[in-house]
Amino acid sequence: MSVNRVCFNCGCSSFVSDRSLGGKIVCSRCGSSSIKNKSSSFLRRKNFLFIFVVIIIFLIVIR
């Protein structure tokens, strides 16, 4: 089962219910309550950026 929510601040997909805030869902890593739905375009952009950086580094090393 895949998680469809991620933290807007840090990108973590692990959440807890904070009892001091009345059960509000917060990120377990940074404590933020900013949660967004994970989309496939988010992952594609991240992969595209990684591949782009690797290609640029590869071209710099070759020259």
C-alpha positions as CSV (number, residue, x, y, z in Angstrom):
1,M,0.0,0.0,0.0
2,S,1.5,3.3,-1.1
3,V,1.2,6.5,0.9
4,N,-0.5,9.3,-0.9
5,R,0.5,12.1,1.5
6,V,3.8,13.9,2.1
7,C,4.9,16.8,4.3
8,F,5.0,20.1,2.4
9,N,8.2,21.2,4.3
10,C,10.5,18.1,4.4
11,G,8.9,15.6,2.0
12,C,8.5,12.9,4.7
13,S,5.7,10.5,4.4
14,S,5.5,9.5,8.1
15,F,2.8,11.2,10.2
16,V,1.5,11.1,13.8
17,S,-1.6,12.3,15.5
18,D,-0.5,15.0,18.0
19,R,-2.7,14.7,21.1
20,S,-1.8,18.1,22.4
21,L,-3.3,19.7,19.2
22,G,-6.6,17.7,19.5
23,G,-5.5,14.8,17.3
24,K,-4.3,17.0,14.4
25,I,-2.0,15.1,12.0
26,V,1.5,16.3,12.0
27,C,4.8,15.3,10.3
28,S,6.9,13.0,12.6
29,R,10.2,14.4,11.3
30,C,9.6,18.2,11.4
31,G,6.3,18.6,13.3
32,S,4.7,20.6,10.5
33,S,0.9,20.2,9.8
34,S,1.4,21.2,6.2
35,I,0.4,18.0,4.3
36,K,-0.1,17.6,0.6
37,N,-1.1,14.7,-1.7
38,K,1.8,13.1,-3.4
39,S,1.4,13.1,-7.2
40,S,3.3,11.3,-9.8
41,S,4.4,14.6,-11.4
42,F,6.2,15.4,-8.1
43,L,8.3,12.3,-8.4
44,R,8.9,12.8,-12.1
45,R,10.2,16.3,-11.5
46,K,12.5,15.1,-8.8
47,N,13.9,12.3,-11.0
48,F,14.3,14.6,-14.0
49,L,16.3,17.1,-11.9
50,F,18.5,14.3,-10.6
51,I,19.2,13.0,-14.1
52,F,19.9,16.5,-15.3
53,V,22.4,17.2,-12.6
54,V,24.2,13.8,-13.2
55,I,24.4,14.6,-16.9
56,I,25.9,18.0,-16.3
57,I,28.4,16.6,-13.8
58,F,29.3,13.9,-16.3
59,L,29.9,16.5,-19.1
60,I,32.1,18.6,-16.8
61,V,34.2,15.7,-15.8
62,I,34.7,14.6,-19.5
63,R,36.0,18.0,-20.6
